[in-house]
Amino acid sequence: MKRFFLYLGVAFMIFYCLFPIYFLILDSFEPTNVAYSSPPILYPIAFTLSNYIGVFKDLHLTTYIMNSTFVSLSATAIVLFIGALAAFAITKIRFIASNTLLNFLLILGFFPAATMIFPLYKMFASLRLLNNYLSLILPYVSMNIPLTVWVLTTYFEQIPNELYEAARVDGMSRFQAFYKVIVPLGIPAVSTVAILDFIACWNEFILALTFMTKKNMRTITVGISMISGRFSYQYPWGEIIAGALLVTLPLVIIIFVAQEKIISGLTAGAIKG
């Protein structure tokens, strides 16, 4: 009986989590008059691709996706390089202020992005970096550094110091030991933070809305929010939902495929011995 209630609870949670996604997918393939019906129709009665066609025709979706992809990949690559170097220095070189740096990064991670908008806007405006990819890449790097350093530090601590010392004895420089020994052994954690950092950059909205005012420089999250109907009182929910699904489903697939690596990377070092 206990097992029955357990399975029933799991089934309810799965239904609770997946039903909104099902409803969005259903509305994205339905004509507007059906999607606006009240009470809502919970089963398919009509099928159309007009919402998806409209997204690509009326909205520069391809440009927005390319902008988001470039910004997210660039920021993620920089974060991984800086974060891995910092974690390597903290765990293997052991400089005096290593614990202070970790605590500082932890505090830095608590500051929301909204608190940085005004000073960053003034700085980028004076440097003429508004509507420039750097105005998003640089803040994204600073926002994702704390999590990256903490996860990689936790994982790198589990790599025996003897491997690093042996590499040094064999004549490798510190940087050679870093990318030839430590990084290959830390691939699970590196891949975990790479996925998390990419998703965080991809989904960011506030900074992208503030710093990217030109249409051809918008990211996908801002582009979808700018979808409007022919009239001021008309909201094309079908196209909005279709655009949101096109952006969200790839991330869901990435998380579903890499969920084991994400869990193993985040829990690495939780148990010692």
C-alpha angles and dihedrals in degrees: 000000000000090000090051093055090045092055090043091054092048091049090050092050091049090050091046092053099040101040095077089051090049090050092050093049090048093051092046091062097042129088116256095253091055094046090052094050117126122244090032118249109237098195132058115268100155136025131208139156093203093106093056092042089050092052093057094038102044098028127054089233096154091054092048092049091050091049093050092045094051095045094044096046093045094049092045093051092050092045092051093049095048094038094049092049091049093048090048092051092047096048104033108023094038102202120190099260097044095114091043090053092051092050091047091052090049090054091045090055091062094064111097120230091242091069090062099050100090099045092041092049092052092046095048091044091054090047091045091237098130111121087022126118090234091065088067102030095056096050091043090054093052092046095053100039096086096056092041095052094045095049094045092045091054091050098042090054088066092057108095114251088221090073091055093045091049090053090051091049089052089060102263119145118234092259092049090051088049098056098029100044115012101039096049090050090047097052094116092057093039092053090047096054090041090060094044093047093048092051092048091052093044094052098043112120115163099062093040091052092049102043101035109061099151116089095230092053099051121117122231096261092054092042093056092049089056094059108121138171129245090266131044092245095046120096115190095213092168093060092041091053092045091051092046092051093048088055099039104042095065089055091048090051092049092051092045093051095042099036094112092053091047093051094044092047094049095045096044110124094015089117120039127196 
